[in-house]
Each structure stands twice: as structure tokens, then as C-alpha cells.
Amino acid sequence: MLEIIKQRAFEARCAYKKGLITRAEAKTDIEPYIKLFNNRSMEIAKKYNMKPKKITFAGFIR
């Protein structure tokens, strides 16, 4: 499941950079991956008593 979401997000990023899809279309494909990534980041940060490293849509696109 996670690999499918990750693959879809990276494909959407590539397509957006090439201009094949719009920003809104890319955002709908990428948001589930960002949510999973940020949740996992918070879990790991809490375990080691650190601040989580989160990503945003704009940061992921860059």
C-alpha cells in the first residue's frame, strides 16, 4: 500500500514538472503520501524526543 502511494506521488511530481498535469491534479495524487510521511516522521521524532522533519507540497515538488 505504502509503495503504491509513494510511486504515484513520485510519478505525479515528474508529470507536473514536465507540464503534463496541473498543480491541482498533482496535489490530489501527492497529498496522501505527504500525510503518511509526516505521520511517520512525528512517530519517529516522538520516540527519540526530537522535532519532526515534515514536508509540504511545495517542498516535495521542488
DRENGU-681074 format. One line per field, with one value per residue (C-alpha): x, y, z. Coordinates in pm, whole numbers, plus 50000, padded with zeros to 5 digits. Each point is the difference from the previous one (the first is absolute). Example, Ala and Ser with C-alpha at 12.3 -4.5 7.8 and 13.67 -1.06 7.14 Angstrom:
c1 51230_50137
c2 49550_50344
c3 50780_49934
END
This chain:
c1 50000_50270_50211_49703_49931_50368_50030_49690_50133_50336_49833_49769_50300_50178_49690_49943_50359_49960_49674_49784_49763_49882_50098_49658_50024_50350_49886_49723_50250_50274_49802_49949_50376_50075_49753_50152_50354_49919_49820_50296_50237_49803_50008_50376_50060_49784_50189_50337_49871_50081_49820_49842_50127_49683_49958_49754_49858_50224_50304_49924_49953_50338
c2 50000_50248_49917_50061_50341_50091_49894_50198_50311_49986_49942_50298_50218_49902_50061_50339_50107_49901_50195_49697_50058_50307_50097_49897_49655_49953_50106_49739_49725_50124_50093_49639_49939_50327_49911_49654_50140_50270_49755_49762_50291_50103_49643_49972_50348_49921_49677_50178_50322_50218_50246_49831_50080_50058_50059_50221_49979_50281_49841_49663_50150_50172
c3 50000_50101_49695_49770_50156_49986_49636_49905_50178_49823_49664_50061_50091_49680_49787_50165_49935_49634_49979_49923_50294_50191_50352_50135_49839_50138_50346_50010_49919_50233_50315_50127_49987_50182_50275_50049_49995_50257_50231_49991_50059_50311_50134_49960_50144_50302_50059_50007_50163_49701_49773_49694_49650_49801_49628_49817_49652_49875_50160_49845_49654_50017
END
